[in-house]
Amino acid sequence: MKVLVTGYGPFLDHKENPSLKVAQEMGNYDFIDYQELPVEFSQLDNALKKLEIKEKSYDFIFLLGLAASRKKVTPEMVALNWCYCPGRPDNEGKVFEQGELLIQEGEKAIFSSLDVEGLSQHLNNLGIHSEVSFTAGTYVCNATYYKVLFHLRESQAKCCFIHIPPDVEVKKLALGLYKYIAEYERKEPTR
């Protein structure tokens, strides 16, 4: 079993980003790699290449990001091939005042390869308030999610973007995601 968990560093007026803290916490578990991703559109493709997602044949990929206005952990059902963030610059000041495609030849949307509803239910069963979300937005989080799913189209990897609220219990969520992976591993026949 090989797992990758990513999170982001500070951005806009958020001095700390709990997504990175959860990713780092999960990196303490066996078979889990974690990586910080940039909150910069221009650096995203290069950062994703360095992850070597296809080459490392991950079984699970959890992409984590902060959703400052949400009160629950929200696994994202779908990523859009669209970037639009007027008035919301990335860490380099880049703003998309007009919407544009992330990948010219890409589908309009790609659904998660993971059972998003099952993950949300699992987290709720552990006392972690969660609900499925149907929009990862049109900012860096969605761009990351779409690009990863696009490159995993012929892979068996289970990938999901998970938005987390600012007050998330870091250790509790990290353990909850770890337990989800362990439970999935017990249910699936070995490859």
Phi and psi restraints in degrees (value plus and minus 20) as a CYANA .aco file:
   2 LYS   PHI    -147.5  -107.5
   2 LYS   PSI     111.9   151.9
   3 VAL   PHI    -151.3  -111.3
   3 VAL   PSI     119.8   159.8
   4 LEU   PHI    -139.6   -99.6
   4 LEU   PSI     113.3   153.3
   5 VAL   PHI    -147.2  -107.2
   5 VAL   PSI     110.3   150.3
   6 THR   PHI    -139.7   -99.7
   6 THR   PSI     135.4   175.4
   7 GLY   PHI    -166.8  -126.8
   7 GLY   PSI     153.0   193.0
   8 TYR   PHI    -134.7   -94.7
   8 TYR   PSI     136.4   176.4
   9 GLY   PHI    -105.1   -65.1
   9 GLY   PSI    -186.7  -146.7
  10 PRO   PHI     -79.1   -39.1
  10 PRO   PSI     130.9   170.9
  11 PHE   PHI    -178.3  -138.3
  11 PHE   PSI     138.9   178.9
  12 LEU   PHI      24.6    64.6
  12 LEU   PSI    -144.9  -104.9
  13 ASP   PHI    -119.8   -79.8
  13 ASP   PSI      -2.3    37.7
  14 HIS   PHI    -116.2   -76.2
  14 HIS   PSI      85.6   125.6
  15 LYS   PHI     -91.4   -51.4
  15 LYS   PSI     -49.4    -9.4
  16 GLU   PHI    -146.7  -106.7
  16 GLU   PSI     129.3   169.3
  17 ASN   PHI    -144.2  -104.2
  17 ASN   PSI      90.8   130.8
  18 PRO   PHI     -83.8   -43.8
  18 PRO   PSI     -38.8     1.2
  19 SER   PHI     -82.6   -42.6
  19 SER   PSI     -58.4   -18.4
  20 LEU   PHI     -90.1   -50.1
  20 LEU   PSI     -57.3   -17.3
  21 LYS   PHI     -83.4   -43.4
  21 LYS   PSI     -61.4   -21.4
  22 VAL   PHI     -85.7   -45.7
  22 VAL   PSI     -63.5   -23.5
  23 ALA   PHI     -80.6   -40.6
  23 ALA   PSI     -64.2   -24.2
  24 GLN   PHI     -83.1   -43.1
  24 GLN   PSI     -62.5   -22.5
  25 GLU   PHI     -81.0   -41.0
  25 GLU   PSI     -63.2   -23.2
  26 MET   PHI     -87.1   -47.1
  26 MET   PSI     -48.1    -8.1
  27 GLY   PHI     -83.5   -43.5
  27 GLY   PSI     -34.6     5.4
  28 ASN   PHI     -96.8   -56.8
  28 ASN   PSI     -36.0     4.0
  29 TYR   PHI    -104.6   -64.6
  29 TYR   PSI     131.3   171.3
  30 ASP   PHI     -78.4   -38.4
  30 ASP   PSI     129.9   169.9
  31 PHE   PHI      42.1    82.1
  31 PHE   PSI      -6.4    33.6
  32 ILE   PHI    -136.0   -96.0
  32 ILE   PSI     103.5   143.5
  33 ASP   PHI    -117.9   -77.9
  33 ASP   PSI     125.5   165.5
  34 TYR   PHI    -148.7  -108.7
  34 TYR   PSI     134.2   174.2
  35 GLN   PHI    -169.2  -129.2
  35 GLN   PSI     121.1   161.1
  36 GLU   PHI    -106.8   -66.8
  36 GLU   PSI     113.7   153.7
  37 LEU   PHI    -126.5   -86.5
  37 LEU   PSI     130.6   170.6
  38 PRO   PHI     -97.9   -57.9
  38 PRO   PSI     128.1   168.1
  39 VAL   PHI    -115.3   -75.3
  39 VAL   PSI      36.2    76.2
  40 GLU   PHI    -164.1  -124.1
  40 GLU   PSI      97.6   137.6
  41 PHE   PHI     -77.2   -37.2
  41 PHE   PSI     -60.3   -20.3
  42 SER   PHI     -89.2   -49.2
  42 SER   PSI     -42.4    -2.4
  43 GLN   PHI    -117.7   -77.7
  43 GLN   PSI     -30.0    10.0
  44 LEU   PHI     -82.6   -42.6
  44 LEU   PSI     -69.4   -29.4
  45 ASP   PHI     -78.7   -38.7
  45 ASP   PSI     -64.1   -24.1
  46 ASN   PHI     -84.3   -44.3
  46 ASN   PSI     -62.5   -22.5
  47 ALA   PHI     -82.9   -42.9
  47 ALA   PSI     -60.4   -20.4
  48 LEU   PHI     -88.1   -48.1
  48 LEU   PSI     -56.2   -16.2
  49 LYS   PHI     -81.4   -41.4
  49 LYS   PSI     -62.0   -22.0
  50 LYS   PHI     -84.0   -44.0
  50 LYS   PSI     -43.6    -3.6
  51 LEU   PHI     -90.5   -50.5
  51 LEU   PSI     -41.1    -1.1
  52 GLU   PHI      30.1    70.1
  52 GLU   PSI      30.0    70.0
  53 ILE   PHI     -78.5   -38.5
  53 ILE   PSI     -66.3   -26.3
  54 LYS   PHI     -90.0   -50.0
  54 LYS   PSI     -64.2   -24.2
  55 GLU   PHI     -83.4   -43.4
  55 GLU   PSI     -55.6   -15.6
  56 LYS   PHI    -106.1   -66.1
  56 LYS   PSI     -26.4    13.6
  57 SER   PHI      29.3    69.3
  57 SER   PSI      36.9    76.9
  58 TYR   PHI     -87.5   -47.5
  58 TYR   PSI     125.4   165.4
  59 ASP   PHI    -105.8   -65.8
  59 ASP   PSI     -57.4   -17.4
  60 PHE   PHI    -151.4  -111.4
  60 PHE   PSI     122.2   162.2
  61 ILE   PHI    -153.7  -113.7
  61 ILE   PSI      98.0   138.0
  62 PHE   PHI    -129.1   -89.1
  62 PHE   PSI      98.1   138.1
  63 LEU   PHI    -121.1   -81.1
  63 LEU   PSI      99.3   139.3
  64 LEU   PHI    -130.5   -90.5
  64 LEU   PSI     123.6   163.6
  65 GLY   PHI    -171.5  -131.5
  65 GLY   PSI     135.5   175.5
  66 LEU   PHI    -101.9   -61.9
  66 LEU   PSI     112.2   152.2
  67 ALA   PHI    -139.7   -99.7
  67 ALA   PSI      73.5   113.5
  68 ALA   PHI     -79.6   -39.6
  68 ALA   PSI     -47.5    -7.5
  69 SER   PHI    -113.9   -73.9
  69 SER   PSI     -24.3    15.7
  70 ARG   PHI    -110.6   -70.6
  70 ARG   PSI     130.8   170.8
  71 LYS   PHI    -125.1   -85.1
  71 LYS   PSI     -30.3     9.7
  72 LYS   PHI    -146.1  -106.1
  72 LYS   PSI     140.5   180.5
  73 VAL   PHI     -93.0   -53.0
  73 VAL   PSI     107.6   147.6
  74 THR   PHI    -147.4  -107.4
  74 THR   PSI      76.7   116.7
  75 PRO   PHI     -83.7   -43.7
  75 PRO   PSI     117.1   157.1
  76 GLU   PHI    -115.1   -75.1
  76 GLU   PSI     107.3   147.3
  77 MET   PHI     -94.8   -54.8
  77 MET   PSI     -53.2   -13.2
  78 VAL   PHI    -167.3  -127.3
  78 VAL   PSI     129.9   169.9
  79 ALA   PHI    -136.2   -96.2
  79 ALA   PSI     119.9   159.9
  80 LEU   PHI    -121.2   -81.2
  80 LEU   PSI     124.0   164.0
  81 ASN   PHI    -103.9   -63.9
  81 ASN   PSI      44.4    84.4
  82 TRP   PHI    -177.4  -137.4
  82 TRP   PSI     118.6   158.6
  83 CYS   PHI    -147.2  -107.2
  83 CYS   PSI     106.3   146.3
  84 TYR   PHI    -179.6  -139.6
  84 TYR   PSI      92.8   132.8
  85 CYS   PHI    -167.3  -127.3
  85 CYS   PSI      45.5    85.5
  86 PRO   PHI     -83.8   -43.8
  86 PRO   PSI     111.6   151.6
  87 GLY   PHI      57.3    97.3
  87 GLY   PSI     -16.9    23.1
  88 ARG   PHI    -144.1  -104.1
  88 ARG   PSI      65.8   105.8
  89 PRO   PHI     -92.4   -52.4
  89 PRO   PSI     131.3   171.3
  90 ASP   PHI     -99.0   -59.0
  90 ASP   PSI    -191.8  -151.8
  91 ASN   PHI     -90.0   -50.0
  91 ASN   PSI     -30.7     9.3
  92 GLU   PHI    -121.3   -81.3
  92 GLU   PSI     -18.3    21.7
  93 GLY   PHI      69.1   109.1
  93 GLY   PSI     -15.9    24.1
  94 LYS   PHI     -91.3   -51.3
  94 LYS   PSI     110.5   150.5
  95 VAL   PHI    -149.5  -109.5
  95 VAL   PSI     118.1   158.1
  96 PHE   PHI    -123.5   -83.5
  96 PHE   PSI      73.4   113.4
  97 GLU   PHI     -92.8   -52.8
  97 GLU   PSI     -49.8    -9.8
  98 GLN   PHI    -133.5   -93.5
  98 GLN   PSI     118.7   158.7
  99 GLY   PHI     -86.8   -46.8
  99 GLY   PSI     129.2   169.2
 100 GLU   PHI    -171.7  -131.7
 100 GLU   PSI     135.4   175.4
 101 LEU   PHI     -88.2   -48.2
 101 LEU   PSI     124.9   164.9
 102 LEU   PHI     -99.5   -59.5
 102 LEU   PSI     -62.3   -22.3
 103 ILE   PHI    -152.8  -112.8
 103 ILE   PSI      94.9   134.9
 104 GLN   PHI     -73.2   -33.2
 104 GLN   PSI     -63.9   -23.9
 105 GLU   PHI    -110.9   -70.9
 105 GLU   PSI     -13.1    26.9
 106 GLY   PHI    -102.2   -62.2
 106 GLY   PSI     138.3   178.3
 107 GLU   PHI     -85.3   -45.3
 107 GLU   PSI     141.4   181.4
 108 LYS   PHI     -84.9   -44.9
 108 LYS   PSI     -54.4   -14.4
 109 ALA   PHI    -171.1  -131.1
 109 ALA   PSI     131.5   171.5
 110 ILE   PHI    -151.3  -111.3
 110 ILE   PSI     110.0   150.0
 111 PHE   PHI    -103.6   -63.6
 111 PHE   PSI     132.3   172.3
 112 SER   PHI     -76.3   -36.3
 112 SER   PSI     126.2   166.2
 113 SER   PHI    -110.4   -70.4
 113 SER   PSI     -14.2    25.8
 114 LEU   PHI    -131.3   -91.3
 114 LEU   PSI     134.7   174.7
 115 ASP   PHI     -93.6   -53.6
 115 ASP   PSI      67.4   107.4
 116 VAL   PHI     -82.5   -42.5
 116 VAL   PSI     -62.0   -22.0
 117 GLU   PHI     -84.9   -44.9
 117 GLU   PSI     -59.6   -19.6
 118 GLY   PHI     -83.9   -43.9
 118 GLY   PSI     -60.5   -20.5
 119 LEU   PHI     -83.0   -43.0
 119 LEU   PSI     -65.7   -25.7
 120 SER   PHI     -80.7   -40.7
 120 SER   PSI     -63.7   -23.7
 121 GLN   PHI     -83.4   -43.4
 121 GLN   PSI     -62.2   -22.2
 122 HIS   PHI     -77.4   -37.4
 122 HIS   PSI     -67.6   -27.6
 123 LEU   PHI     -83.5   -43.5
 123 LEU   PSI     -63.3   -23.3
 124 ASN   PHI     -80.2   -40.2
 124 ASN   PSI     -59.7   -19.7
 125 ASN   PHI     -82.4   -42.4
 125 ASN   PSI     -45.2    -5.2
 126 LEU   PHI    -112.2   -72.2
 126 LEU   PSI     -15.4    24.6
 127 GLY   PHI      63.5   103.5
 127 GLY   PSI      -3.8    36.2
 128 ILE   PHI    -122.0   -82.0
 128 ILE   PSI      90.2   130.2
 129 HIS   PHI     -82.7   -42.7
 129 HIS   PSI     102.0   142.0
 130 SER   PHI    -165.0  -125.0
 130 SER   PSI     130.1   170.1
 131 GLU   PHI    -172.0  -132.0
 131 GLU   PSI     130.4   170.4
 132 VAL   PHI     -89.3   -49.3
 132 VAL   PSI     118.8   158.8
 133 SER   PHI    -133.4   -93.4
 133 SER   PSI     126.3   166.3
 134 PHE   PHI    -129.9   -89.9
 134 PHE   PSI      -6.1    33.9
 135 THR   PHI    -169.8  -129.8
 135 THR   PSI     101.5   141.5
 136 ALA   PHI    -107.8   -67.8
 136 ALA   PSI      -9.8    30.2
 137 GLY   PHI      64.4   104.4
 137 GLY   PSI    -182.1  -142.1
 138 THR   PHI    -157.0  -117.0
 138 THR   PSI      11.3    51.3
 139 TYR   PHI    -128.4   -88.4
 139 TYR   PSI    -177.6  -137.6
 140 VAL   PHI     -82.3   -42.3
 140 VAL   PSI     -57.2   -17.2
 141 CYS   PHI     -78.6   -38.6
 141 CYS   PSI     -70.2   -30.2
 142 ASN   PHI     -83.2   -43.2
 142 ASN   PSI     -60.8   -20.8
 143 ALA   PHI     -80.1   -40.1
 143 ALA   PSI     -63.9   -23.9
 144 THR   PHI     -81.1   -41.1
 144 THR   PSI     -70.1   -30.1
 145 TYR   PHI     -79.3   -39.3
 145 TYR   PSI     -69.0   -29.0
 146 TYR   PHI     -81.5   -41.5
 146 TYR   PSI     -66.6   -26.6
 147 LYS   PHI     -84.9   -44.9
 147 LYS   PSI     -58.9   -18.9
 148 VAL   PHI     -86.5   -46.5
 148 VAL   PSI     -68.0   -28.0
 149 LEU   PHI     -80.9   -40.9
 149 LEU   PSI     -58.3   -18.3
 150 PHE   PHI     -79.8   -39.8
 150 PHE   PSI     -63.4   -23.4
 151 HIS   PHI     -98.1   -58.1
 151 HIS   PSI     -34.9     5.1
 152 LEU   PHI    -118.1   -78.1
 152 LEU   PSI     -12.0    28.0
 153 ARG   PHI     -71.5   -31.5
 153 ARG   PSI     -55.4   -15.4
 154 GLU   PHI    -125.2   -85.2
 154 GLU   PSI      -3.3    36.7
 155 SER   PHI    -119.8   -79.8
 155 SER   PSI     139.1   179.1
 156 GLN   PHI    -111.1   -71.1
 156 GLN   PSI     -21.2    18.8
 157 ALA   PHI     -81.2   -41.2
 157 ALA   PSI     122.0   162.0
 158 LYS   PHI    -116.2   -76.2
 158 LYS   PSI      99.8   139.8
 159 CYS   PHI    -148.0  -108.0
 159 CYS   PSI     117.3   157.3
 160 CYS   PHI    -169.3  -129.3
 160 CYS   PSI     117.6   157.6
 161 PHE   PHI    -110.2   -70.2
 161 PHE   PSI     115.9   155.9
 162 ILE   PHI    -146.6  -106.6
 162 ILE   PSI      96.6   136.6
 163 HIS   PHI    -105.2   -65.2
 163 HIS   PSI     118.5   158.5
 164 ILE   PHI    -144.9  -104.9
 164 ILE   PSI     128.1   168.1
 165 PRO   PHI     -96.7   -56.7
 165 PRO   PSI     143.1   183.1
 166 PRO   PHI     -82.6   -42.6
 166 PRO   PSI     -50.0   -10.0
 167 ASP   PHI    -118.9   -78.9
 167 ASP   PSI       3.9    43.9
 168 VAL   PHI     -80.2   -40.2
 168 VAL   PSI     124.2   164.2
 169 GLU   PHI    -101.9   -61.9
 169 GLU   PSI      84.2   124.2
 170 VAL   PHI     -75.4   -35.4
 170 VAL   PSI     -75.6   -35.6
 171 LYS   PHI     -84.3   -44.3
 171 LYS   PSI     -57.9   -17.9
 172 LYS   PHI     -85.6   -45.6
 172 LYS   PSI     -64.1   -24.1
 173 LEU   PHI     -87.5   -47.5
 173 LEU   PSI     -62.8   -22.8
 174 ALA   PHI     -78.4   -38.4
 174 ALA   PSI     -65.2   -25.2
 175 LEU   PHI     -86.0   -46.0
 175 LEU   PSI     -59.6   -19.6
 176 GLY   PHI     -81.2   -41.2
 176 GLY   PSI     -62.5   -22.5
 177 LEU   PHI     -88.4   -48.4
 177 LEU   PSI     -59.0   -19.0
 178 TYR   PHI     -81.2   -41.2
 178 TYR   PSI     -63.6   -23.6
 179 LYS   PHI     -84.5   -44.5
 179 LYS   PSI     -55.4   -15.4
 180 TYR   PHI     -81.5   -41.5
 180 TYR   PSI     -66.0   -26.0
 181 ILE   PHI     -81.4   -41.4
 181 ILE   PSI     -66.1   -26.1
 182 ALA   PHI     -82.6   -42.6
 182 ALA   PSI     -61.4   -21.4
 183 GLU   PHI     -85.1   -45.1
 183 GLU   PSI     -62.2   -22.2
 184 TYR   PHI     -81.9   -41.9
 184 TYR   PSI     -62.3   -22.3
 185 GLU   PHI     -81.5   -41.5
 185 GLU   PSI     -58.3   -18.3
 186 ARG   PHI     -88.2   -48.2
 186 ARG   PSI     -52.1   -12.1
 187 LYS   PHI    -100.7   -60.7
 187 LYS   PSI     -49.7    -9.7
 188 GLU   PHI    -109.2   -69.2
 188 GLU   PSI     118.7   158.7
 189 PRO   PHI     -87.9   -47.9
 189 PRO   PSI     127.9   167.9
 190 THR   PHI     -88.8   -48.8
 190 THR   PSI     126.9   166.9
